[in-house]
Amino acid sequence: MRIAILGAGKMGIWFTNFCKNKSDTVILAGRNTEKLAKLKKELQIETTTDFQEAVQNADIVLICTSISSFENIVKKIAPITHKEQVIMDICSIKEHTVNIMHQYIKTATVLGTHPVFGPGSNGINHKTCVLTPTNPQEEAVAEQYKQWLEKEGANAFIMTPQKHDELMSIILGLPHFIGLVTCETLLAQENFTESKKLAGTTYRMLFTLAEATAQETPDLFANVQTKLSNLGKMEESFIQNAQSLLDLMKNNNTTEIMSRIERLRTKLAKIDNDHNKSYETMYKMLQSTEE
């Protein structure tokens, strides 16, 4: 299998190592000549600054570039893609990137993917990967890829790009938003550094989220916030809930604050209970099938 990896960033290098360790032939394309020369020597792989050259004879093309440069790369390689190829991306948002691939790539099969892990991961065992096909041809490729991922120990899920982005609004978008606002709020406090010395579990979780968000790739953060279609409504709801709670605090309304917490506890308990019932029902069905 010959695999072209477009983008010599952290994830591009991670996938280069991963594919090479699986005995695939890898060609890595990037823009930085010096960096590519170093990687070629270190990893013993082919490298090129010509993205079309990398794609031309590849069986699989994996686009590992930033979301901001994604469309330019797809436009560049589209004319030389062909029907025997599968073109995949690894971006954290899917509807936007899948639409771009469909817009320009007319012969090869495209498949949106999202490996939900970072470049510090050691292999894909117990890691999560989402596949987002949009037609029967892509679904067939996704199913094959899912089976392979699961054999490797990964957790693989197939869903539409729209469903993926709905979930990422909750999983990535809202935490990023809360983290950035929290970071700005904490850094504005003169005693922030001193406060960390006295931190308990709850506060440690809070500033860990804040610091992690501040270290996020700006391109990823900005595109997650602007290209997940329903994220804005969720963040508006968060602000409204925060304002409502703040009003209760300003009015010293302890009774309603406590009632609000109890209502949340009840809702969470019901969700947990329903989840456990579903699990128990599934377990009983499996037992009856085995018998």
C-alpha positions as CSV (number, residue, x, y, z in Angstrom):
1,M,0.0,0.0,0.0
2,R,1.4,3.4,-1.0
3,I,0.1,6.2,1.2
4,A,0.6,10.0,0.5
5,I,0.5,12.1,3.7
6,L,-0.1,15.8,3.0
7,G,1.1,18.0,5.8
8,A,4.3,17.6,7.8
9,G,2.8,18.9,11.1
10,K,2.6,16.9,14.3
11,M,-0.3,14.7,13.1
12,G,1.2,14.3,9.7
13,I,4.4,13.0,11.2
14,W,2.4,10.8,13.6
15,F,0.6,9.1,10.7
16,T,3.8,8.8,8.8
17,N,5.4,6.9,11.6
18,F,2.2,4.8,12.1
19,C,1.9,3.8,8.5
20,K,5.6,3.1,8.1
21,N,5.4,0.8,11.1
22,K,2.6,-1.0,9.3
23,S,5.0,-1.7,6.4
24,D,3.2,0.8,4.1
25,T,5.2,2.8,1.6
26,V,4.9,6.4,2.7
27,I,5.5,9.7,0.9
28,L,5.3,12.8,3.0
29,A,4.5,16.2,1.4
30,G,5.1,19.5,3.0
31,R,6.2,23.1,2.4
32,N,9.3,23.3,4.6
33,T,12.3,22.0,2.6
34,E,14.7,21.9,5.6
35,K,12.1,20.1,7.8
36,L,11.4,17.5,5.0
37,A,15.1,16.8,4.5
38,K,15.5,16.2,8.2
39,L,12.4,13.9,8.3
40,K,13.5,12.0,5.2
41,K,16.8,11.2,6.9
42,E,15.3,10.4,10.3
43,L,12.3,8.3,9.1
44,Q,13.8,6.8,6.0
45,I,10.9,7.9,3.8
46,E,10.2,9.7,0.6
47,T,9.5,13.4,1.0
48,T,8.4,16.1,-1.5
49,T,7.3,19.7,-1.6
50,D,5.1,18.9,-4.6
51,F,1.7,17.8,-3.4
52,Q,0.6,16.6,-6.8
53,E,3.7,14.4,-7.1
54,A,2.9,12.8,-3.7
55,V,-0.7,12.1,-4.7
56,Q,-0.1,10.8,-8.3
57,N,0.8,7.2,-7.5
58,A,-0.7,6.8,-4.1
59,D,-3.4,4.3,-3.2
60,I,-4.6,6.3,-0.2
61,V,-4.1,10.1,0.3
62,L,-4.4,11.4,3.9
63,I,-4.8,15.1,4.2
64,C,-3.2,16.3,7.5
65,T,-3.1,20.0,6.8
66,S,-4.7,22.8,8.8
67,I,-8.4,23.6,8.2
68,S,-7.4,27.1,6.9
69,S,-5.2,25.7,4.2
70,F,-7.4,22.7,3.5
71,E,-9.3,24.0,0.5
72,N,-6.2,25.2,-1.3
73,I,-4.6,21.8,-0.9
74,V,-7.7,19.9,-2.2
75,K,-7.9,22.3,-5.2
76,K,-4.2,21.6,-6.0
77,I,-4.4,17.8,-5.9
78,A,-7.9,17.4,-7.4
79,P,-6.9,17.4,-11.1
80,I,-4.6,14.3,-10.7
81,T,-6.7,12.2,-8.4
82,H,-8.3,9.0,-10.0
83,K,-11.0,6.5,-9.3
84,E,-8.7,3.9,-7.7
85,Q,-7.8,6.2,-4.9
86,V,-9.3,7.0,-1.5
87,I,-8.8,10.6,-0.3
88,M,-9.3,11.1,3.4
89,D,-8.9,14.0,5.8
90,I,-8.3,14.1,9.6
91,C,-9.9,17.5,10.4
92,S,-11.8,18.0,13.6
93,I,-14.8,19.4,11.7
94,K,-16.4,17.3,9.0
95,E,-19.3,18.9,7.2
96,H,-17.1,21.8,6.0
97,T,-14.1,19.6,4.8
98,V,-16.2,16.8,3.3
99,N,-18.1,19.4,1.2
100,I,-14.8,20.8,0.0
101,M,-13.6,17.4,-1.1
102,H,-16.8,16.7,-2.9
103,Q,-16.7,20.1,-4.6
104,Y,-13.3,19.5,-6.2
105,I,-12.6,15.7,-6.3
106,K,-14.9,14.1,-8.9
107,T,-13.2,10.7,-9.5
108,A,-11.6,9.3,-6.4
109,T,-13.6,8.1,-3.4
110,V,-13.5,10.6,-0.5
111,L,-14.0,9.8,3.2
112,G,-14.0,12.2,6.1
113,T,-12.3,10.9,9.1
114,H,-11.6,12.3,12.6
115,P,-9.0,10.5,14.8
116,V,-10.1,11.8,18.2
117,F,-6.6,11.8,19.7
118,G,-3.4,13.8,19.5
119,P,0.1,13.3,18.3
120,G,1.2,12.1,21.7
121,S,-0.8,8.9,21.4
122,N,1.1,5.6,21.4
123,G,-0.7,3.7,18.6
124,I,-4.5,3.5,18.2
125,N,-5.4,0.8,20.7
126,H,-8.4,2.1,22.7
127,K,-8.4,5.3,20.7
128,T,-11.5,6.7,19.0
129,C,-11.9,7.4,15.3
130,V,-15.0,8.7,13.5
131,L,-15.8,8.0,9.8
132,T,-18.3,10.2,8.0
133,P,-19.4,8.7,4.6
134,T,-22.1,10.4,2.6
135,N,-23.0,7.8,-0.1
136,P,-23.0,4.0,-0.6
137,Q,-19.5,4.0,-2.2
138,E,-18.1,5.9,0.8
139,E,-20.1,3.7,3.2
140,A,-18.5,0.6,1.8
141,V,-15.0,2.0,2.3
142,A,-15.9,3.3,5.7
143,E,-17.1,-0.2,6.8
144,Q,-13.8,-1.8,5.6
145,Y,-11.8,0.8,7.4
146,K,-13.9,0.4,10.5
147,Q,-13.2,-3.3,10.6
148,W,-9.5,-2.7,10.2
149,L,-9.5,-0.1,13.0
150,E,-11.3,-2.4,15.4
151,K,-8.8,-5.2,14.7
152,E,-6.1,-2.7,15.7
153,G,-8.0,-2.2,19.0
154,A,-9.5,1.2,18.1
155,N,-13.1,2.4,18.8
156,A,-14.5,3.2,15.4
157,F,-17.9,5.0,14.7
158,I,-19.6,5.6,11.4
159,M,-22.0,8.6,11.2
160,T,-22.9,11.5,8.9
161,P,-20.7,14.6,8.8
162,Q,-23.7,16.6,10.2
163,K,-24.0,14.2,13.2
164,H,-20.3,14.3,13.8
165,D,-20.3,18.1,14.0
166,E,-23.3,18.2,16.3
167,L,-21.4,16.0,18.7
168,M,-18.2,17.9,18.3
169,S,-20.1,21.1,19.3
170,I,-20.5,19.4,22.7
171,I,-17.2,17.6,22.9
172,L,-14.9,20.2,21.5
173,G,-16.6,23.5,20.8
174,L,-18.3,24.2,24.1
175,P,-15.3,23.1,26.3
176,H,-13.0,25.2,24.1
177,F,-15.3,28.2,24.5
178,I,-15.6,27.8,28.3
179,G,-11.8,27.2,28.6
180,L,-10.8,30.3,26.8
181,V,-13.3,32.5,28.7
182,T,-12.1,30.9,31.9
183,C,-8.5,31.5,31.0
184,E,-9.0,35.2,30.3
185,T,-11.0,35.6,33.6
186,L,-8.4,33.8,35.7
187,L,-5.4,35.6,34.2
188,A,-7.1,38.9,35.0
189,Q,-6.9,38.1,38.7
190,E,-3.7,39.4,40.4
191,N,-3.5,36.4,42.7
192,F,-4.0,33.7,40.0
193,T,-0.5,32.2,40.5
194,E,-0.9,32.1,44.3
195,S,-4.4,30.6,44.0
196,K,-3.0,27.5,42.3
197,K,-1.0,26.7,45.4
198,L,-4.2,26.2,47.4
199,A,-6.2,24.5,44.7
200,G,-8.5,21.6,45.4
201,T,-9.8,19.1,42.9
202,T,-12.5,21.4,41.4
203,Y,-10.3,24.3,40.9
204,R,-7.5,22.2,39.4
205,M,-9.9,20.9,36.9
206,L,-10.9,24.4,36.0
207,F,-7.5,25.9,35.5
208,T,-6.3,22.7,33.7
209,L,-9.1,23.3,31.2
210,A,-8.2,26.9,30.9
211,E,-4.5,26.3,30.4
212,A,-5.1,23.4,27.9
213,T,-7.4,25.6,25.8
214,A,-4.8,28.4,25.7
215,Q,-2.2,26.0,24.4
216,E,-4.6,24.8,21.6
217,T,-3.6,25.5,18.0
218,P,-5.1,28.9,17.1
219,D,-6.2,27.7,13.7
220,L,-8.1,24.7,15.2
221,F,-9.7,26.8,17.9
222,A,-10.9,29.5,15.5
223,N,-12.3,27.0,12.9
224,V,-14.0,24.9,15.5
225,Q,-15.7,28.0,16.8
226,T,-16.7,29.4,13.5
227,K,-17.5,26.3,11.4
228,L,-19.6,24.1,13.7
229,S,-23.1,25.1,12.6
230,N,-25.0,24.8,15.8
231,L,-22.3,25.7,18.3
232,G,-23.3,29.4,18.5
233,K,-26.8,28.5,19.8
234,M,-25.2,26.2,22.4
235,E,-22.8,28.9,23.6
236,E,-25.7,31.5,23.7
237,S,-27.6,29.0,25.9
238,F,-24.5,28.7,28.2
239,I,-24.3,32.5,28.5
240,Q,-28.0,32.8,29.3
241,N,-27.7,30.1,32.0
242,A,-24.7,31.8,33.4
243,Q,-26.5,35.1,33.5
244,S,-29.6,33.6,35.1
245,L,-27.4,32.0,37.9
246,L,-25.6,35.3,38.4
247,D,-28.9,37.1,38.8
248,L,-29.9,34.6,41.5
249,M,-26.6,35.2,43.3
250,K,-26.9,39.0,43.1
251,N,-30.3,38.7,44.6
252,N,-29.1,36.4,47.4
253,N,-31.8,33.9,46.3
254,T,-30.3,30.8,48.1
255,T,-33.6,29.0,47.9
256,E,-33.8,29.0,44.1
257,I,-30.1,28.3,43.8
258,M,-30.5,25.1,45.9
259,S,-33.7,24.2,43.9
260,R,-31.8,24.6,40.7
261,I,-29.1,22.3,41.8
262,E,-31.6,19.7,43.0
263,R,-33.4,19.8,39.6
264,L,-30.0,19.2,37.8
265,R,-29.3,16.3,40.1
266,T,-32.7,14.7,39.4
267,K,-32.1,15.1,35.6
268,L,-28.6,13.5,35.8
269,A,-29.9,10.7,38.0
270,K,-32.6,9.9,35.4
271,I,-30.1,9.9,32.6
272,D,-27.9,7.6,34.5
273,N,-30.8,5.3,35.4
274,D,-32.1,5.1,31.8
275,H,-28.5,4.4,30.6
276,N,-28.2,1.5,33.1
277,K,-31.6,0.1,32.1
278,S,-30.6,0.1,28.5
279,Y,-27.4,-1.7,29.3
280,E,-29.2,-4.3,31.4
281,T,-31.7,-4.9,28.6
282,M,-29.0,-5.4,26.1
283,Y,-27.1,-7.8,28.4
284,K,-30.2,-9.9,28.9
285,M,-30.8,-10.0,25.1
286,L,-27.3,-11.2,24.6
287,Q,-27.6,-13.9,27.3
288,S,-30.9,-15.2,25.8
289,T,-29.2,-15.3,22.3
290,E,-26.3,-17.3,23.7
291,E,-28.6,-19.8,25.4
